[in-house]
Amino acid sequence: MRTENVQDNSQININYNQSSMKKFLSLFIVIILTVSSIIAQVPERFTYQAVVRNANNSLVVNAQVSVRVNILQGSATGNAIYS
């Protein structure tokens, strides 16, 4: 009868350890997902560099140029979703 008590106590310890590990693992996963979502934010801006050429295919240097950007949805002829 004494050995049964020892086995019951060890079973309780194993169950407690498994429960603690599950809680720890769940908390760890939540922390990792939270940190990764904070890091994976969209940047506020991006830099772009281009070469400007005229109709004769010569470089345009030391001149002001205007650029118009449209983001089209779906294809090159799609609706402008940003202008």
N, C-alpha and C positions, 0 to 999 in steps of 0.2 A: 504494500500500500504506500509505502514511503517513496518508492521509485515512481509511482503514478503521479505523486505531487511534484516531483522534480520534472517530469516530462510535461506536466501542465504548465509549470512556471516557464520552462524553456519555450513552449509554444506561444505563450503570452508575449515573451520577449521578442520572438521572431515576428509575430504579427505587429507588435509596436514598432519595430525597426522598419518593416515594410511600409507601414503607414507613414512614418516619418520621412522615409525616402520618397514616397509618392508626393507628399506635400512639398518637400524640398525641390523635387524635379519640376513640379507644376509651377512653383514660384520662380525657379530659374528660367523656365521657358517664357513665362510672362515678362520677366525683366529683359530677356534677349529680344523678344518681339517689340517691346516698347522702345528700347534703345535703337534697334534697327529702323523703326519707323521714324524716329526723330532724325537719324542720320540721313535717311533717304528722301529728303525734301528736295523740291525743284529749286534750282538756283534762280536768283532774282534777275539775272541778266546773263548774256553770253557775248563773247567777243567774236568778231567776224572780220576777216581780211579779204579784200578782193582786188582784182586788177581791172582797171577801166580802160577800154579801148574805144577809139572813135570809128566812124564808118570806113576809114581806110586801114583799119586794123593796127593803127599806131597807138602807143601808150599815151594816155592823157596824164600829164604830170603838172604839178603845181597849179591845179585848177579846182575850183569848187564844183562838186557834183551832187546831185540829189538822187536819192534812192527811194523807191517805193516798194514795199514788201506786202505781198498778199499770201495768206495761208489758205489754201484751197482744200475743200473736203472731198475725199474720194479719188479724184483724178485731176489732171491738169486743167480740165474745163469745168471742175466742180464749183460749188458755191463758195464764195469767200467767207471764211469764218473769222478771219482777222485781217484788217487792213491798216 
